[in-house]
Amino acid sequence: MDVEEEDHTVGRLDVITEHRQVTALAHTGSSIRPLWMCCALTKDGRCTSLTVSSRARQAWRKSKCLRSISPPRLTSTTRSGCVSDAMWWTAVVTCCALQDEIERQGSVLVDYADLTTNETVLAALPALTAELKDQPEMIFNCLGVAIHQVLTVDLEKQAAELPGDELPVAAPIISIPRISARLYNYEPLTPLRTLRASVFGCLVCVRGTVVRVSNIRPRCTRLAFQCLSCSSTLSLPLHHGKYATPAKCTRPDCRSRAFSARRSSPLTHTVDWQIIKVQELVCGEQREAGRIPRTVECHLTADLCDSCVPGDTVTVTGIVRVTNDGTSRWNKDQCMFLLYIEATSVSNTKGQQSKCGGVGSSGGSPEDRSGGEEFSLKELYAIQEIQSQPDLLRLIVHSLCPAIYGHLLVKAALVLVLFGGRQKHTGKNSVPVRGDPHVLMVGDPGLGKSQMLQAVCNVAPRGIYVCGNSTSTAGLTVSLYRDPGSGDYALEAGALVLADQGLCCIDEFDKLGSQQQALLEAMEQQSVSLAKAGIVSSLPARTSVVAAANPIGGHYNRGKTVSENLKMGSPLLSRFDVVFLLLDIPDESHDRRLSEHIMANRASGGKTSSAQVGRSNKSDAETSILLERADMPLSERLQIRAGEATDPIPAVLLRKYISYARHYVHPTLSAEAAQTLQDFYLSLRSQSRAADTTPITTRQLESLIRLTEARARLELSETATRSHAEDVVEIMKHSLVDTYSDGLGNLDFERSQLGAGMSQRGAAKRLISALHAHAQQTNQKQFDLQTIRSVAERLNIKVMDFEGLVSSLNEQGFLLKKGAKLYQLQTV
């Protein structure tokens, strides 16, 4: 059949020239077959369409919007039924979010929700949902053909309506590139664990974290061959990138079977191709013991390439394919296959939220409806109910790991870490200021540090839990993976990159060893850099680090500083906003309450006991109690009252509340809050003046700001008030009292938590000077431990661990151990 031609020529249509597409359309039902018939067909059976001249392109650009595209013009030679079906597909096209950059990108966004709720679409094809799931390739091909046909015919119509003086004199013929339909918001989400042989060839939508991204390589979709006998050229489509050769020459007088590939021929078509590896999101109730997270490879083509980096959270919609297992290369007839997803759209969640990712209009939804966190109406009502509760901080603190008794200020700091501060950008090209706080818990074994880490990781919307004794540097940061097939290197994300915009919990932090240095850049610059095998790259790691460590020797020594107890460098320790000491100090009343809590917890099957505090109804009596508690310090306001019952917030609902607060609430400091933080910082600086140490730096002030913003975000408040700042100041005071208190119970700001304490350092200097004078008097350089102790007693040097002081002098090179309790002075 013919299509009306006016001032244009007939050219090849790239959308449907491939044999597999024509075959797919030829075997479709009656409702879609007329669309294939409405396209112009040549005598040899190839599908062609009209090309667009430059004046049509000029009209397209003048319109700036293609939402008002009219139905295609069809001549009277169109067969019956073509007009109605073409009109239906035109309605489908007008549902798409067409933009003026469609020519450059070569794709059109199609919203699945709009497509399946349109009355015209449902009336023409009631079984669209089932056909889209079972026959996705056919539906996408028809969408591409319809989009191309509508653009071609309508642009020619708009060009014909332009005045003659606006048209160029010599208008070259330019063809429209291939147009692909990118379907987003597809439902339902398919868990990676359900990807089996039964979904082969079906359309699925999966969500996960990108753990590996390969290089972009050209992939041949159609290859030209030249006959070695008659020198004729023919083009052969390559299905799914698999190489194939023609069976014989197409000329009747040749029929040769010898061909040579012509990769530089105009008939050879290539497309950008990239492989990403997506790992399932495992959190909360989705965790499965004894199983590693599932992964699946996704193949990206054309404009979908380079749309994500390792660590991004993506929603991939695509068709499930199979490929041969590459493990048995010597066996050509393989019967083992691997599933992969041929992506049709990619929505990058983190890239859109942070506005620094690579989500273009090619793969993501403009409204971010498919990639971001979704909240149902029921969940929004629950979030509003939680926000309206009195003394919300107290309620959330007791909802976090209720099995652990006490440590209320530590739990309060962990809650603030879950909400996080606001990341600030001082300029377009400047380095952003960190908004994620870090917390370190140090203490004796058996106090619940690991359980609190597990609870924080389970409640966090995005949490990664690792253990220091089984973690490598590459597992923490990023590693290089070499593809065995192509030999190219690819980046594989570690724990810090996977926890981007989330939480990374590190247990047994003291056993990391040399891996601790890998955390320096990630904890301050919020990125992980890699320079290996000629690859220089930097990946985002905007995460909060919550670590738990045991001191060297098993129990914490108050005579030493935090750095000395952990054997940890000061650069890493200074990056933690707050450091808490959890010490097992015998106390009769505390031990009695703790034992009652444990027994009640066991008796109730792990549920909270009746001796805990719970939510209160809004009444006048409780309002008066809250007014009385407003003047109390935070440590007393968080305490449990005798006889009160509790109803903690479920972990699932608390996770939704935290996700909502982090996504929609971005608080700022009020003038009163800023003044409170500044006064506290200046008072710390005035108390910490010393000759050779400055334990209080501007990092403490930035920590106060981050925690105050998190305190306001906890209440869904856009402004941090004075009361929020006072709560954070009390938490910071509790941390400073623990870390700067000397062994005798005094608060000594000359003791820096980053290095040796000033009291011990001064005692060491005085002891070495006295030993130097004693050696000159007695003309001896060797002393036993008793002699050294007597010299220290004459100088009135009081330390809790005298043998530890002597051992420290031995490690520093002042004393050389010559035998059992025998040392030689090295400075003489």
Secondary structure, 3 states (H helix, E strand, C coil): CCCCCCCCCEEECCCCCCHHHHHHHHCCCCCCHHHHHHCEECCCCCEEEECEEHHHHHHHHHHCCCCCCCCCCCCCCCCCCHHHHHHHHHHHHHCCECCCCHHHHCEEEEEHHHHHHCHHHHHHCCCHHHHHHHCHHHHHHHHHHHHHHHHHHHHHHHHHCCCHHHCCCCCCEECCCCCEEEEECCCCCCCHHHCCHHHCCCEEEEEEEEEEECCCEEEEEEEEEEECCCCCEEEEECHHHCCCCCCCCCCCCCCCCCEEEECCCCCCEEEEEEEEEEEECCCHHHCCCCCCCCEEEEEEEHHHCCCCCCCCEEEEEEEEEEEECCCCCCCCCCCCEEEEEEEEEEEEHHHHHHCCCCCCCCCCCCCCCCCCCCCCHHHHHHHHHHHCCCCHHHHHHHHCCCCCCCCHHHHHHHHHHHHCCCCECCCCCCCCECCCCCEEEEECCCCCHHHHHHHHHHHCCCEEEEEHHHCCHHHHCEEEEECCCCCCEEEEECHHHHCCCEEEEEECHHHCHHHHHHHHHHHHCCEEEEEECCEEEEEECCEEEEEEECCCCCCCCCCCCHHHHHCCCHHHHCCCCEEEEECCCCCHHHHHHHHHHHHHHHHCCCCCCCCCCCCCCCCHHHHHHHHHHHCCCHHHHCCCCCCCCCCCCCHHHHHHHHHHHHHHCCCEECHHHHHHHHHHHHHHHHHCCCCCCCCCCHHHHHHHHHHHHHHHHHCCCCEECHHHHHHHHHHHHHHHHHHHECCCCCECCCECCCCCEHHHHHHHHHHHHHHHHHHHHHCCCEEEHHHHHHHHHHCCCCCCCHHHHHHHHHHHCCEEEEECCEEEECCC
